[in-house]
Amino acid sequence: MKSVMFAFFCMLAGFSGNVFAQAKTAGTSPQFKFSDGETHDFGKVKKGPVAEHTFEFVNTGKEPLIVQDVTPSCSCTKVDWDKQPILPGQKGHITLGVKTSELSGVFNKSVYIRSNAYVPNGEKRYTIYLKGESVEK
């Protein structure tokens, strides 16, 4: 009888844990909405200087958005971002710089954003992109 009661208690605890551990949805989580889209095209840029672009976004969710880390796909891209929480309705910025001196020809770079934001495709991170063509001077 004790083992039956114990099993029942374990099942009850497991079910109640699922209620509290529900995943965040788009309606409750912080969300990125980028003003100019998730891809920036530099077009043709002269090889040598750093080509910079600032992605501006709004937190369209109902909770503060916290960007924990921004990781480029290669060391040729430098990153800077707002470290403080972005409140609902407020703007945030992620600035990326591509070291064109390290590139030749067409480039496509991915930058991964780890945050507490809802990501529609179920991924753990959000991705933005830089593209262009590094040309000789």
N, CA and C atoms as an extended XYZ file, in Angstrom:
411
Properties=species:S:1:pos:R:3:atomname:S:1:resname:S:1:resid:I:1 pbc="F F F"
N         0.821       -1.189        0.000 N   MET     1
C         0.000        0.000        0.000 CA  MET     1
C         0.877        1.270        0.000 C   MET     1
N         1.972        1.206        0.771 N   LYS     2
C         2.864        2.366        0.821 CA  LYS     2
C         3.478        2.634       -0.548 C   LYS     2
N         3.820        1.571       -1.275 N   SER     3
C         4.426        1.769       -2.593 CA  SER     3
C         3.414        2.336       -3.587 C   SER     3
N         2.142        1.960       -3.468 N   VAL     4
C         1.097        2.508       -4.339 CA  VAL     4
C         0.910        3.990       -4.040 C   VAL     4
N         0.887        4.346       -2.765 N   MET     5
C         0.726        5.754       -2.379 CA  MET     5
C         1.936        6.571       -2.855 C   MET     5
N         3.122        5.985       -2.706 N   PHE     6
C         4.335        6.668       -3.146 CA  PHE     6
C         4.306        6.898       -4.654 C   PHE     6
N         3.909        5.885       -5.417 N   ALA     7
C         3.817        6.007       -6.874 CA  ALA     7
C         2.795        7.076       -7.256 C   ALA     7
N         1.655        7.091       -6.562 N   PHE     8
C         0.617        8.092       -6.830 CA  PHE     8
C         1.157        9.497       -6.551 C   PHE     8
N         1.861        9.655       -5.432 N   PHE     9
C         2.432       10.944       -5.068 CA  PHE     9
C         3.451       11.411       -6.114 C   PHE     9
N         4.287       10.481       -6.589 N   CYS    10
C         5.280       10.822       -7.616 CA  CYS    10
C         4.611       11.269       -8.912 C   CYS    10
N         3.551       10.574       -9.309 N   MET    11
C         2.824       10.966      -10.529 CA  MET    11
C         2.210       12.346      -10.362 C   MET    11
N         1.604       12.584       -9.207 N   LEU    12
C         0.977       13.875       -8.944 CA  LEU    12
C         2.019       14.994       -8.978 C   LEU    12
N         3.160       14.767       -8.375 N   ALA    13
C         4.233       15.768       -8.375 CA  ALA    13
C         4.739       16.020       -9.789 C   ALA    13
N         4.852       14.976      -10.585 N   GLY    14
C         5.303       15.122      -11.972 CA  GLY    14
C         4.340       15.940      -12.804 C   GLY    14
N         3.044       15.685      -12.649 N   PHE    15
C         2.047       16.436      -13.412 CA  PHE    15
C         2.007       17.898      -12.985 C   PHE    15
N         2.099       18.158      -11.696 N   SER    16
C         2.042       19.550      -11.250 CA  SER    16
C         3.295       20.308      -11.689 C   SER    16
N         4.430       19.626      -11.783 N   GLY    17
C         5.655       20.270      -12.258 CA  GLY    17
C         5.521       20.717      -13.695 C   GLY    17
N         4.827       19.940      -14.524 N   ASN    18
C         4.627       20.310      -15.923 CA  ASN    18
C         3.805       21.572      -16.060 C   ASN    18
N         2.868       21.788      -15.160 N   VAL    19
C         2.035       22.986      -15.217 CA  VAL    19
C         2.893       24.227      -15.010 C   VAL    19
N         3.838       24.147      -14.071 N   PHE    20
C         4.664       25.307      -13.759 CA  PHE    20
C         5.845       25.477      -14.705 C   PHE    20
N         6.218       24.436      -15.433 N   ALA    21
C         7.391       24.489      -16.308 CA  ALA    21
C         7.024       24.694      -17.773 C   ALA    21
N         5.859       25.259      -18.036 N   GLN    22
C         5.446       25.475      -19.417 CA  GLN    22
C         6.380       26.465      -20.101 C   GLN    22
N         6.629       26.213      -21.362 N   ALA    23
C         7.500       27.092      -22.147 CA  ALA    23
C         6.833       28.442      -22.355 C   ALA    23
N         7.666       29.459      -22.459 N   LYS    24
C         7.136       30.787      -22.757 CA  LYS    24
C         6.595       30.797      -24.175 C   LYS    24
N         5.598       31.593      -24.381 N   THR    25
C         5.014       31.718      -25.710 CA  THR    25
C         5.277       33.118      -26.240 C   THR    25
N         4.932       33.318      -27.489 N   ALA    26
C         5.131       34.631      -28.108 CA  ALA    26
C         4.366       35.712      -27.357 C   ALA    26
N         3.245       35.358      -26.750 N   GLY    27
C         2.422       36.343      -26.068 CA  GLY    27
C         2.999       36.853      -24.764 C   GLY    27
N         3.851       36.076      -24.110 N   THR    28
C         4.360       36.477      -22.798 CA  THR    28
C         5.842       36.825      -22.800 C   THR    28
N         6.585       36.354      -23.756 N   SER    29
C         8.043       36.530      -23.762 CA  SER    29
C         8.469       37.835      -24.414 C   SER    29
N         9.679       38.289      -24.080 N   PRO    30
C        10.254       39.402      -24.831 CA  PRO    30
C        10.448       38.966      -26.284 C   PRO    30
N        10.404       39.920      -27.201 N   GLN    31
C        10.556       39.592      -28.621 CA  GLN    31
C        11.347       40.687      -29.331 C   GLN    31
N        12.169       40.260      -30.301 N   PHE    32
C        12.893       41.194      -31.156 CA  PHE    32
C        12.008       41.589      -32.331 C   PHE    32
N        11.995       42.885      -32.660 N   LYS    33
C        11.438       43.350      -33.934 CA  LYS    33
C        12.461       44.345      -34.473 C   LYS    33
N        13.183       43.909      -35.517 N   PHE    34
C        14.241       44.739      -36.090 CA  PHE    34
C        13.649       45.760      -37.053 C   PHE    34
N        14.031       47.031      -36.892 N   SER    35
C        13.488       48.125      -37.706 CA  SER    35
C        13.737       47.932      -39.191 C   SER    35
N        14.952       47.525      -39.551 N   ASP    36
C        15.326       47.398      -40.964 CA  ASP    36
C        15.553       45.954      -41.376 C   ASP    36
N        14.932       45.023      -40.694 N   GLY    37
C        15.087       43.611      -41.033 CA  GLY    37
C        16.260       42.958      -40.330 C   GLY    37
N        16.435       41.683      -40.582 N   GLU    38
C        17.444       40.871      -39.901 CA  GLU    38
C        18.710       40.679      -40.736 C   GLU    38
N        18.744       41.274      -41.933 N   THR    39
C        19.915       41.178      -42.806 CA  THR    39
C        20.320       42.577      -43.252 C   THR    39
N        21.624       42.859      -43.177 N   HIS    40
C        22.130       44.122      -43.722 CA  HIS    40
C        23.075       43.803      -44.868 C   HIS    40
N        22.845       44.450      -46.003 N   ASP    41
C        23.694       44.276      -47.179 CA  ASP    41
C        24.547       45.531      -47.348 C   ASP    41
N        25.850       45.385      -47.171 N   PHE    42
C        26.770       46.510      -47.345 CA  PHE    42
C        26.967       46.863      -48.815 C   PHE    42
N        26.624       45.943      -49.711 N   GLY    43
C        26.941       46.143      -51.117 CA  GLY    43
C        28.442       45.973      -51.297 C   GLY    43
N        29.039       46.752      -52.196 N   LYS    44
C        30.490       46.681      -52.404 CA  LYS    44
C        31.170       47.633      -51.426 C   LYS    44
N        32.142       47.097      -50.687 N   VAL    45
C        32.906       47.914      -49.744 CA  VAL    45
C        34.392       47.761      -50.050 C   VAL    45
N        35.133       48.853      -49.881 N   LYS    46
C        36.575       48.803      -50.137 CA  LYS    46
C        37.259       47.950      -49.080 C   LYS    46
N        38.151       47.104      -49.542 N   LYS    47
C        38.913       46.244      -48.645 CA  LYS    47
C        39.822       47.123      -47.795 C   LYS    47
N        39.793       46.919      -46.502 N   GLY    48
C        40.653       47.677      -45.598 CA  GLY    48
C        39.935       48.151      -44.353 C   GLY    48
N        39.040       49.146      -44.472 N   PRO    49
C        38.393       49.667      -43.265 CA  PRO    49
C        37.340       48.696      -42.710 C   PRO    49
N        36.963       48.929      -41.471 N   VAL    50
C        35.895       48.142      -40.853 CA  VAL    50
C        34.562       48.704      -41.342 C   VAL    50
N        33.719       47.838      -41.886 N   ALA    51
C        32.374       48.237      -42.320 CA  ALA    51
C        31.425       47.976      -41.155 C   ALA    51
N        30.778       49.034      -40.660 N   GLU    52
C        29.910       48.906      -39.485 CA  GLU    52
C        28.448       49.097      -39.829 C   GLU    52
N        27.609       48.397      -39.070 N   HIS    53
C        26.162       48.582      -39.166 CA  HIS    53
C        25.566       48.365      -37.783 C   HIS    53
N        24.594       49.203      -37.428 N   THR    54
C        23.883       49.046      -36.166 CA  THR    54
C        22.468       48.565      -36.450 C   THR    54
N        22.148       47.403      -35.910 N   PHE    55
C        20.792       46.872      -35.979 CA  PHE    55
C        20.013       47.474      -34.816 C   PHE    55
N        18.908       48.141      -35.131 N   GLU    56
C        18.040       48.689      -34.098 CA  GLU    56
C        16.824       47.787      -33.990 C   GLU    56
N        16.415       47.495      -32.769 N   PHE    57
C        15.247       46.643      -32.560 CA  PHE    57
C        14.387       47.203      -31.441 C   PHE    57
N        13.147       46.749      -31.409 N   VAL    58
C        12.214       47.099      -30.345 CA  VAL    58
C        11.814       45.807      -29.653 C   VAL    58
N        11.705       45.847      -28.337 N   ASN    59
C        11.180       44.712      -27.589 CA  ASN    59
C         9.658       44.800      -27.655 C   ASN    59
N         9.043       43.954      -28.471 N   THR    60
C         7.585       43.971      -28.630 CA  THR    60
C         6.895       43.018      -27.665 C   THR    60
N         7.643       42.401      -26.773 N   GLY    61
C         7.057       41.493      -25.787 CA  GLY    61
C         6.560       42.236      -24.565 C   GLY    61
N         6.167       41.459      -23.556 N   LYS    62
C         5.600       42.032      -22.334 CA  LYS    62
C         6.546       41.952      -21.139 C   LYS    62
N         7.754       41.454      -21.364 N   GLU    63
C         8.755       41.334      -20.300 CA  GLU    63
C        10.060       41.968      -20.783 C   GLU    63
N        10.955       42.356      -19.861 N   PRO    64
C        12.249       42.902      -20.281 CA  PRO    64
C        13.034       41.896      -21.120 C   PRO    64
N        13.689       42.393      -22.158 N   LEU    65
C        14.504       41.563      -23.042 CA  LEU    65
C        15.958       41.697      -22.596 C   LEU    65
N        16.594       40.561      -22.336 N   ILE    66
C        17.981       40.563      -21.881 CA  ILE    66
C        18.834       39.840      -22.917 C   ILE    66
N        19.723       40.585      -23.562 N   VAL    67
C        20.663       39.990      -24.519 CA  VAL    67
C        21.855       39.503      -23.703 C   VAL    67
N        22.030       38.179      -23.656 N   GLN    68
C        23.092       37.592      -22.837 CA  GLN    68
C        24.420       37.529      -23.579 C   GLN    68
N        24.359       37.271      -24.888 N   ASP    69
C        25.592       37.148      -25.657 CA  ASP    69
C        25.293       37.350      -27.136 C   ASP    69
N        26.239       37.920      -27.848 N   VAL    70
C        26.158       38.082      -29.298 CA  VAL    70
C        27.454       37.499      -29.857 C   VAL    70
N        27.325       36.430      -30.655 N   THR    71
C        28.494       35.699      -31.139 CA  THR    71
C        28.530       35.688      -32.660 C   THR    71
N        29.579       36.234      -33.264 N   PRO    72
C        29.695       36.198      -34.726 CA  PRO    72
C        30.174       34.827      -35.201 C   PRO    72
N        29.895       34.530      -36.471 N   SER    73
C        30.305       33.244      -37.046 CA  SER    73
C        31.797       33.195      -37.349 C   SER    73
N        32.462       34.350      -37.361 N   CYS    74
C        33.916       34.338      -37.580 CA  CYS    74
C        34.560       35.497      -36.824 C   CYS    74
N        35.863       35.391      -36.654 N   SER    75
C        36.593       36.417      -35.901 CA  SER    75
C        36.743       37.724      -36.677 C   SER    75
N        36.327       37.743      -37.934 N   CYS    76
C        36.419       38.966      -38.734 CA  CYS    76
C        35.295       39.948      -38.405 C   CYS    76
N        34.394       39.559      -37.513 N   THR    77
C        33.264       40.416      -37.148 CA  THR    77
C        33.364       40.795      -35.678 C   THR    77
N        33.330       42.102      -35.398 N   LYS    78
C        33.332       42.562      -34.007 CA  LYS    78
C        31.903       42.933      -33.619 C   LYS    78
N        31.591       42.787      -32.342 N   VAL    79
C        30.222       43.016      -31.880 CA  VAL    79
C        30.196       43.934      -30.662 C   VAL    79
N        29.097       44.663      -30.531 N   ASP    80
C        28.810       45.458      -29.345 CA  ASP    80
C        27.295       45.531      -29.233 C   ASP    80
N        26.774       45.484      -28.015 N   TRP    81
C        25.326       45.515      -27.843 CA  TRP    81
C        24.970       46.146      -26.503 C   TRP    81
N        23.698       46.533      -26.385 N   ASP    82
C        23.191       47.095      -25.135 CA  ASP    82
C        23.174       45.992      -24.083 C   ASP    82
N        23.891       46.209      -22.986 N   LYS    83
C        24.009       45.185      -21.948 CA  LYS    83
C        22.866       45.253      -20.925 C   LYS    83
N        22.207       46.395      -20.830 N   GLN    84
C        21.120       46.527      -19.862 CA  GLN    84
C        19.830       45.939      -20.448 C   GLN    84
N        18.892       45.498      -19.585 N   PRO    85
C        17.620       44.961      -20.089 CA  PRO    85
C        16.867       46.010      -20.918 C   PRO    85
N        16.247       45.548      -21.989 N   ILE    86
C        15.433       46.413      -22.850 CA  ILE    86
C        13.981       46.208      -22.420 C   ILE    86
N        13.379       47.242      -21.876 N   LEU    87
C        12.008       47.136      -21.377 CA  LEU    87
C        11.019       47.011      -22.529 C   LEU    87
N         9.826       46.473      -22.263 N   PRO    88
C         8.807       46.364      -23.316 CA  PRO    88
C         8.554       47.722      -23.974 C   PRO    88
N         8.543       47.724      -25.307 N   GLY    89
C         8.310       48.947      -26.070 CA  GLY    89
C         9.551       49.801      -26.282 C   GLY    89
N        10.657       49.472      -25.642 N   GLN    90
C        11.884       50.257      -25.760 CA  GLN    90
C        12.779       49.725      -26.877 C   GLN    90
N        13.708       50.584      -27.326 N   LYS    91
C        14.640       50.217      -28.397 CA  LYS    91
C        15.959       49.720      -27.822 C   LYS    91
N        16.591       48.834      -28.578 N   GLY    92
C        17.924       48.351      -28.257 CA  GLY    92
C        18.763       48.359      -29.519 C   GLY    92
N        20.070       48.162      -29.359 N   HIS    93
C        20.985       48.223      -30.500 CA  HIS    93
C        22.023       47.113      -30.427 C   HIS    93
N        22.346       46.577      -31.589 N   ILE    94
C        23.458       45.642      -31.742 CA  ILE    94
C        24.303       46.189      -32.886 C   ILE    94
N        25.552       46.542      -32.593 N   THR    95
C        26.448       47.099      -33.605 CA  THR    95
C        27.457       46.035      -34.013 C   THR    95
N        27.574       45.841      -35.324 N   LEU    96
C        28.485       44.846      -35.878 CA  LEU    96
C        29.464       45.530      -36.816 C   LEU    96
N        30.696       45.095      -36.770 N   GLY    97
C        31.726       45.621      -37.660 CA  GLY    97
C        32.462       44.482      -38.336 C   GLY    97
N        32.519       44.521      -39.660 N   VAL    98
C        33.215       43.489      -40.428 CA  VAL    98
C        34.580       44.037      -40.826 C   VAL    98
N        35.619       43.299      -40.471 N   LYS    99
C        36.993       43.686      -40.829 CA  LYS    99
C        37.220       43.296      -42.287 C   LYS    99
N        36.977       44.234      -43.193 N   THR   100
C        37.061       43.933      -44.627 CA  THR   100
C        38.474       43.572      -45.066 C   THR   100
N        39.473       43.973      -44.296 N   SER   101
C        40.860       43.631      -44.646 CA  SER   101
C        41.098       42.123      -44.580 C   SER   101
N        40.244       41.409      -43.854 N   GLU   102
C        40.387       39.961      -43.710 CA  GLU   102
C        39.512       39.189      -44.699 C   GLU   102
N        38.826       39.898      -45.592 N   LEU   103
C        37.897       39.253      -46.522 CA  LEU   103
C        38.289       39.525      -47.964 C   LEU   103
N        37.922       38.607      -48.833 N   SER   104
C        38.102       38.800      -50.276 CA  SER   104
C        36.829       38.365      -50.971 C   SER   104
N        36.280       39.251      -51.772 N   GLY   105
C        35.085       38.903      -52.530 CA  GLY   105
C        33.811       38.933      -51.701 C   GLY   105
N        32.841       38.156      -52.153 N   VAL   106
C        31.509       38.130      -51.534 CA  VAL   106
C        31.597       37.502      -50.145 C   VAL   106
N        30.895       38.110      -49.181 N   PHE   107
C        30.843       37.532      -47.835 CA  PHE   107
C        29.408       37.497      -47.320 C   PHE   107
N        29.128       36.493      -46.533 N   ASN   108
C        27.854       36.313      -45.828 CA  ASN   108
C        28.213       35.883      -44.416 C   ASN   108
N        27.893       36.696      -43.436 N   LYS   109
C        28.251       36.406      -42.047 CA  LYS   109
C        26.994       36.301      -41.195 C   LYS   109
N        26.980       35.302      -40.341 N   SER   110
C        25.880       35.110      -39.393 CA  SER   110
C        26.333       35.588      -38.023 C   SER   110
N        25.392       36.140      -37.266 N   VAL   111
C        25.667       36.577      -35.903 CA  VAL   111
C        24.540       36.031      -35.036 C   VAL   111
N        24.913       35.328      -33.976 N   TYR   112
C        23.941       34.625      -33.137 CA  TYR   112
C        23.703       35.401      -31.848 C   TYR   112
N        22.420       35.625      -31.540 N   ILE   113
C        22.031       36.383      -30.355 CA  ILE   113
C        21.406       35.419      -29.352 C   ILE   113
N        22.045       35.292      -28.191 N   ARG   114
C        21.478       34.475      -27.119 CA  ARG   114
C        20.804       35.430      -26.143 C   ARG   114
N        19.514       35.174      -25.886 N   SER   115
C        18.741       36.073      -25.032 CA  SER   115
C        17.582       35.298      -24.411 C   SER   115
N        16.752       36.024      -23.695 N   ASN   116
C        15.548       35.420      -23.130 CA  ASN   116
C        14.335       35.646      -24.034 C   ASN   116
N        14.564       36.052      -25.271 N   ALA   117
C        13.475       36.360      -26.207 CA  ALA   117
C        12.865       35.100      -26.809 C   ALA   117
N        11.603       35.214      -27.177 N   TYR   118
C        10.913       34.160      -27.909 CA  TYR   118
C        11.515       34.094      -29.312 C   TYR   118
N        11.845       32.889      -29.762 N   VAL   119
C        12.377       32.689      -31.112 CA  VAL   119
C        11.365       31.832      -31.863 C   VAL   119
N        10.754       32.355      -32.935 N   PRO   120
C         9.654       31.673      -33.618 CA  PRO   120
C         9.956       30.262      -34.106 C   PRO   120
N        11.173       29.985      -34.542 N   ASN   121
C        11.466       28.668      -35.113 CA  ASN   121
C        11.867       27.638      -34.064 C   ASN   121
N        11.771       27.979      -32.798 N   GLY   122
C        12.080       27.037      -31.734 CA  GLY   122
C        13.556       26.916      -31.404 C   GLY   122
N        14.396       27.683      -32.077 N   GLU   123
C        15.835       27.655      -31.800 CA  GLU   123
C        16.102       28.290      -30.435 C   GLU   123
N        17.276       28.081      -29.931 N   LYS   124
C        17.679       28.671      -28.649 CA  LYS   124
C        18.286       30.061      -28.838 C   LYS   124
N        18.518       30.452      -30.086 N   ARG   125
C        19.145       31.740      -30.352 CA  ARG   125
C        18.525       32.367      -31.597 C   ARG   125
N        18.687       33.662      -31.682 N   TYR   126
C        18.189       34.441      -32.807 CA  TYR   126
C        19.380       34.713      -33.719 C   TYR   126
N        19.171       34.753      -35.021 N   THR   127
C        20.277       34.971      -35.953 CA  THR   127
C        20.006       36.196      -36.822 C   THR   127
N        21.036       37.051      -36.950 N   ILE   128
C        20.990       38.173      -37.886 CA  ILE   128
C        22.170       38.006      -38.843 C   ILE   128
N        22.132       38.738      -39.963 N   TYR   129
C        23.097       38.478      -41.035 CA  TYR   129
C        23.698       39.760      -41.595 C   TYR   129
N        24.953       39.653      -42.008 N   LEU   130
C        25.654       40.712      -42.742 CA  LEU   130
C        26.133       40.113      -44.050 C   LEU   130
N        25.994       40.879      -45.121 N   LYS   131
C        26.515       40.400      -46.401 CA  LYS   131
C        27.048       41.581      -47.194 C   LYS   131
N        27.837       41.269      -48.191 N   GLY   132
C        28.414       42.304      -49.032 CA  GLY   132
C        29.520       41.729      -49.885 C   GLY   132
N        30.314       42.631      -50.447 N   GLU   133
C        31.445       42.211      -51.266 CA  GLU   133
C        32.624       43.122      -50.967 C   GLU   133
N        33.721       42.510      -50.544 N   SER   134
C        34.953       43.245      -50.270 CA  SER   134
C        35.741       43.347      -51.577 C   SER   134
N        35.986       44.598      -52.024 N   VAL   135
C        36.684       44.803      -53.300 CA  VAL   135
C        37.992       45.550      -53.050 C   VAL   135
N        38.960       45.339      -53.927 N   GLU   136
C        40.253       46.031      -53.816 CA  GLU   136
C        40.038       47.532      -53.979 C   GLU   136
N        40.942       48.307      -53.422 N   LYS   137
C        40.832       49.778      -53.429 CA  LYS   137
C        40.853       50.373      -54.787 C   LYS   137
